[in-house]
Amino acid sequence: MSSLRSTRRVLKRVAVPAIGAALAIGINVTIATPAAASGSYTGRAFVHGTGAVSDDFDDEGVTNVTTHRNSNVACLWQTILWANGYLPSSGVDGVFGDQTDAATRNFQRDKGLSADGSAGRNSWTKAGDKLVQHDNQNGWLYVVYHGATGSRSPYGSHQFVLQRSPDGNYRFYPPQGSGPYWAAYNSRTC
């Protein structure tokens, strides 16, 4: 009987710190997610919008060299950089590497943003200013991104087409002439 009591006593002493540690780890994981860090990310699997397209990019998640590095969202961001003259079309590959980081910093500097190389809320919002809806076919919105024109762009004047599905998810056509690709955070097909 005394061994049963000592076993219970040991379990009580171990259980409280173990539960506390588990909760602390859970809280730290929650705090460390990109959604919590940005304070704005919708948490959806795709770039998403509702209402007017002009503010559809205002609550998108982060993509950079560590977060969503290999994804169609990285490919979409690279297409935006290409359209604005910061990246050649050969740099649109869905991998957010050093070239994309440098192009993102240049984009951010030119737009008056903090040049941290991370495409977060402010960068997406600034990029979204160039979205223009051109058509609505059975709930599918056809949107054109109007990039840089004239001498600003060493790669010429660029536009590209996006489509917003009736449920609000975006897909896009990168400059290589392929697509459309869903603007997914957790997969890379472009």
Buried (B, 14 or more C-beta within 10 A) or exposed (E): EEEEEEEEEEEEEEEEEEEEEEEEEEEEEEEEEBBEBBEBBBEBBBBBBEEEBBBBBBBBBBBBBEBBBBBBBBBBBBBBBBBBBBBBBEBBBBBBBEBBBBBBBBBBEBBEBEBBBBBBBBBBBBBBEBBEBEEEEEEEBBBBBBBBEEEEBEBEEBBBBBBBBEEBBBBBBBBEEEBBBBBBBEBBEB
